[in-house]
Amino acid sequence: MSAVQTDDAGLRRASLVLLPVTPVARAQRILTVEFRSLDGRSWNAIGGGDTQDAAIEWARESCPDGTTWVPVGWEDRYGD
């Protein structure tokens, strides 16, 4: 008994091989964010996250302590 299928002419038939599918990576936003403090200082940081807001918050975490940092502008580095 043969494990390879053949057609009527005795030629081997190709069989479909199903490969495992890797899940698609989730989209991520990477931003360069410019912050200003209430006392007029500025700080630039890069942040990433699933959303624009999450990326800005991540970037805010790298700002120096001791004041409130407000995002005044940002630019996409990766993603839509």
N, C-alpha and C positions, 0 to 999 in steps of 0.2 A: 504494500500500500504506500502511495506517495503522499507526502505532506504538501507538495507544490501542486496547485491547480493548473490544469492545462486546458486549452480550448480544443475544438473539434480537429484542428490541424496538428495537434500535439505540441503547440507552442505554449510556453509558460505565460500565465496571466499575472499581471501586476496586482498586488493587493494593497489596499489602503492601510497605511500605518498611522494611527492616531497618537500624537505626541501630547504630553501634558502641557496645559496652558498655564503660563505664569500670570498672576493677576496684574493688572495695570497699576503702576504707582500712582498714588494720589497726587493731584496737582498741588504745588506749593508756591507761595509768593516769597520772593526775595527782594527786599527793598533797601535802598540807601535812604536814610531819614535824616532830615535836618531839624534840630530842636533849638528852641530859645528858652532861656530861663526868665523868670519874672524880673530878675535884676539885670537883664540884657546880655548875658553870656550866651554863646552858641556852642553846639555840640553836634557832630555828625556820627551816625552809627549805622551798622548793617543789621537787619533783622529778617527773620524768616518765619513762616507759619502757613497754616492752611488758608487763611484769609488775610486781607490787607490789614485789618485791625489787629490780628494776632501778630503779624510781622512788625507792626509799629510798636506794639507792647513789648515784644522781645527786644527790639532795638532800644527802647526806653530803659530797659533793665541795665544797659551798659553806661547810662548817663551817670555822672558824678552825683554822690549823695549831697544832701543839704539844701536842695531847692526843688521847686516844681519845674519840670521840663515839658514844654508844649510843642508838639510837632507843627512845623510851619511849612514843610514841603517834603516830598518823597519822590523817588524815581525807581521804577521797576528795574531789577537786575536780571530776573529770570521769571518765566511764566507769563500768563496772560492776565 
